Amino acid sequence: MLELTGMGSVLRGMGILYWLLAIGLVAFAIWKIKTRRRKALWAAIAVAVFGFLPVKQMIEQAQRNAYAREAWAYFKKLCDEKSGEKIYRTHTGVRSVLVVKPLPPATEKDLYDQFWNGDPYSNATPWDKRGESAARRLASDSRRPTGMQRGLDFAEIKYEDKDGIRYQRILRAPSKDALARVDSIQKPVSRFAISWEDISAPDDRKYWVAGSRLRVIDLTDNSIVAERIGYMIEAGFGSTSGQRRPWLSSRGPNTTCPPVLGDYTDQQFVTSVLIPDGEK
């Protein structure tokens, strides 16, 4: 990125100039100053002045490298010990689900916040309708290695705000070129529910690690049908160089466990547990 802007050449030139000045000051101390004591004094000043920044940078780089090693080791431990999918049972012929805890809205500012508790593992798109977008995917088809996976007929969403509890229903689009219809409803009819939750602990966020839990719930007895726990590491540790947007830029298969392969990962997990009506 620096090479594209020309800044790489500028920085290299500044580095060369920096060391030329340092060599010049040492040469001045050796050849121009007469007494041995003054030579030693000016040489020491040159080393102190021009050696400070490189030493400081070396120390800071060593600290960054140590932090990165700790963070990746911490992330790997969580992946090995806590992440994964647990499916206790499956159901076929399912037409709909109720999202009882949708993904919260996200702002551009959230993407840079180390302690943003908004589940960037599941989705890190900054949008006030992020929860509706995730629910909409449940009622959409998705492509898998084995072919197209049919979505549910509709998804319902429960919202709780200052005005109380309200519900929406997102109907499956009649064709790939048509838009899904969104209706306000008085009461949901779905037997199964979906809940998204950020489960990050303070120690997780210390290393730019975010935890996520997706649950499928049977509302007839509030039992857990299936659960997915995932973790994500922000590999740049908050870096904004090259116009990075930390939580969004880092999300991918190499920084998540289970690996996130696209925006339909959660939808594919849900529809493998709650098999849509018409699928076998």
C-alpha positions in Angstrom: 0.0 0.0 0.0 2.8 2.4 0.8 4.4 1.6 -2.6 1.2 2.6 -4.4 1.2 6.0 -2.7 4.9 6.6 -3.1 5.4 6.9 0.6 7.7 3.8 0.7 10.4 5.6 -1.3 10.0 8.7 0.8 10.4 6.8 4.0 13.4 4.9 2.7 15.0 8.3 1.7 14.4 9.7 5.2 16.0 6.6 6.7 19.1 7.0 4.6 19.3 10.7 5.4 19.0 9.9 9.1 21.9 7.5 9.1 24.1 9.9 7.0 23.6 12.5 9.6 24.6 10.1 12.3 27.7 9.0 10.4 28.5 12.6 9.7 28.4 13.6 13.4 30.6 10.6 14.4 33.1 11.6 11.6 33.1 15.2 12.9 33.9 13.9 16.4 36.7 11.7 15.2 38.5 14.0 12.7 37.7 17.6 13.7 37.8 17.6 17.4 41.3 17.6 18.8 41.3 16.2 22.3 40.5 12.5 22.9 38.1 13.4 25.7 36.0 15.6 23.5 36.1 13.0 20.7 34.7 10.5 23.1 32.1 12.9 24.4 30.8 13.9 20.9 30.8 10.2 19.7 28.7 9.3 22.8 26.3 12.2 22.0 26.0 11.0 18.4 25.3 7.4 19.5 22.8 8.6 22.2 20.9 11.0 19.8 20.8 8.8 16.7 20.7 5.5 18.4 17.6 6.3 20.6 14.9 6.0 17.9 16.2 2.7 16.4 16.6 1.2 19.8 13.1 2.5 20.8 11.6 1.0 17.6 13.4 -2.3 18.2 11.9 -2.5 21.7 8.4 -1.6 20.5 8.6 -4.1 17.6 9.7 -6.8 20.0 6.8 -5.9 22.3 4.4 -6.0 19.4 5.7 -9.4 18.3 5.4 -10.8 21.8 1.8 -9.5 22.0 0.9 -11.0 18.6 2.3 -14.4 19.7 0.3 -14.3 22.9 -2.8 -13.3 21.1 -2.7 -16.0 18.5 -1.9 -18.6 21.2 -4.9 -17.4 23.2 -7.1 -17.5 20.1 -5.9 -21.0 19.2 -6.6 -22.2 22.8 -10.2 -20.9 22.6 -10.6 -22.5 19.2 -9.4 -25.9 20.5 -11.3 -25.9 23.8 -14.5 -23.9 23.2 -15.4 -23.4 19.6 -17.5 -25.7 17.4 -21.0 -26.9 16.5 -23.2 -29.0 18.7 -26.4 -30.5 17.1 -28.6 -32.3 19.6 -31.3 -33.1 17.2 -32.6 -32.1 13.7 -36.1 -31.3 12.5 -37.5 -31.6 8.9 -40.3 -29.8 7.2 -39.6 -26.6 9.0 -41.2 -23.5 7.4 -40.0 -20.6 9.7 -38.0 -19.4 12.7 -38.4 -16.6 15.2 -35.3 -14.5 15.8 -35.6 -13.7 19.5 -32.2 -12.0 19.8 -31.1 -10.4 16.6 -27.7 -9.0 15.8 -27.7 -5.4 17.1 -27.2 -2.4 14.8 -23.6 -1.5 14.0 -21.9 1.8 13.1 -18.7 2.6 11.3 -17.2 3.6 14.6 -17.9 0.2 16.1 -15.5 -1.4 13.6 -12.5 0.4 15.3 -13.6 -0.3 18.9 -11.6 -3.1 20.5 -14.4 -3.6 23.1 -17.4 -3.4 20.7 -19.8 -6.1 22.0 -21.6 -6.6 18.7 -20.6 -10.1 17.6 -18.3 -9.3 14.6 -17.8 -13.1 14.1 -21.3 -13.5 12.8 -21.4 -10.3 10.8 -19.4 -7.1 10.9 -21.2 -5.0 8.3 -21.9 -1.5 9.7 -25.7 -1.1 9.2 -28.7 -0.1 11.4 -30.6 -3.1 9.9 -27.9 -5.7 10.5 -30.3 -7.9 12.5 -32.9 -7.8 9.7 -30.3 -8.6 7.2 -29.2 -11.8 9.1 -32.8 -12.9 9.5 -33.5 -12.2 5.8 -30.7 -14.7 4.9 -32.6 -17.5 6.8 -35.4 -17.1 4.2 -33.0 -17.1 1.2 -31.3 -19.8 -0.8 -27.5 -20.2 -0.5 -24.9 -22.0 -2.6 -23.1 -25.0 -1.0 -20.5 -27.3 -2.5 -23.2 -29.9 -2.9 -25.5 -27.4 -4.7 -28.1 -24.8 -3.7 -29.5 -25.0 -0.2 -33.2 -23.9 0.1 -34.0 -21.3 2.7 -37.0 -21.2 5.0 -40.4 -19.9 3.9 -40.2 -16.9 6.2 -38.3 -15.6 9.2 -39.9 -13.6 12.1 -38.0 -11.1 14.3 -38.7 -10.0 17.8 -37.8 -6.4 18.6 -37.7 -4.8 22.1 -37.4 -1.1 22.3 -38.8 1.9 24.2 -42.2 1.3 22.7 -42.4 -2.3 23.9 -42.2 -5.6 21.9 -43.0 -5.8 18.3 -42.7 -8.4 15.5 -41.8 -8.5 11.8 -42.1 -11.2 9.3 -39.8 -11.5 6.3 -41.3 -13.6 3.6 -39.2 -15.7 1.2 -38.8 -13.8 -2.2 -40.9 -15.5 -4.9 -37.9 -15.4 -7.3 -34.3 -14.5 -7.3 -35.1 -11.2 -9.0 -37.9 -10.2 -6.6 -37.5 -8.5 -3.2 -38.6 -10.3 0.0 -41.7 -8.8 1.6 -41.5 -7.5 5.2 -44.7 -7.3 7.2 -45.5 -6.1 10.7 -47.3 -8.9 12.7 -49.1 -9.1 16.0 -48.0 -12.5 17.0 -45.3 -15.0 15.7 -46.2 -18.5 14.7 -42.8 -20.2 14.6 -42.0 -23.2 16.8 -38.3 -22.6 16.7 -36.2 -19.6 17.7 -32.8 -18.2 16.9 -30.6 -16.2 19.2 -27.3 -14.4 18.3 -25.1 -13.3 21.2 -21.6 -11.8 21.7 -20.0 -13.9 24.5 -16.6 -12.1 24.6 -14.9 -11.9 28.0 -12.6 -9.0 29.0 -9.5 -11.3 28.5 -10.7 -12.0 24.9 -10.9 -8.4 23.9 -7.5 -7.7 25.5 -6.2 -9.7 22.6 -8.7 -8.4 20.0 -10.6 -11.7 20.1 -14.4 -11.8 19.8 -16.7 -14.6 20.9 -20.0 -15.5 19.3 -22.9 -17.9 20.2 -25.7 -18.9 17.9 -28.5 -21.0 19.4 -31.4 -22.8 17.9 -34.2 -23.2 20.5 -37.4 -25.2 20.5 -40.0 -22.9 21.9 -42.4 -25.7 23.0 -40.1 -26.5 25.9 -37.3 -23.9 25.6 -34.7 -26.7 25.0 -31.6 -26.1 23.0 -31.7 -27.9 19.6 -28.3 -26.8 18.4 -25.5 -24.4 19.3 -22.6 -22.9 17.4 -19.8 -21.1 19.3 -17.3 -19.2 17.2 -14.3 -17.0 17.8 -12.6 -14.4 15.7 -9.2 -12.6 16.0 -8.6 -9.2 14.6 -5.2 -10.0 13.0 -4.1 -6.4 12.7 -4.8 -5.7 16.3 -6.6 -2.5 15.6 -4.3 -1.3 12.8 -5.9 1.2 10.4 -3.0 1.4 7.9 -4.1 1.0 4.3 -7.6 2.2 5.3 -8.2 -1.0 7.3 -11.5 -1.3 9.1 -10.4 -3.7 11.9 -13.3 -6.0 12.7 -14.5 -6.0 9.1 -11.1 -6.3 7.3 -10.0 -9.2 9.4 -13.1 -11.4 9.2 -12.3 -14.5 7.1 -11.6 -18.2 7.1 -8.1 -17.8 8.5 -9.1 -15.6 11.5 -12.2 -17.5 12.6 -13.1 -20.8 14.1 -15.2 -22.5 12.9 -14.0 -20.9 9.7 -16.3 -18.3 8.3 -16.7 -19.0 4.5 -19.2 -16.2 3.7 -22.2 -14.3 4.9 -24.4 -17.4 4.7 -22.3 -19.5 7.2 -24.9 -19.0 10.0 -27.8 -19.6 7.6 -26.3 -22.9 6.5 -25.8 -24.0 10.1 -29.5 -23.2 10.9 -30.9 -24.9 7.8 -28.8 -28.0 8.4 -30.6 -28.3 11.8 -34.0 -27.0 10.8 -34.4 -28.6 7.4 -36.7 -26.5 5.3 -40.1 -27.8 4.1 -39.4 -29.5 0.8 -35.8 -30.4 1.5 -34.7 -33.9 2.4 
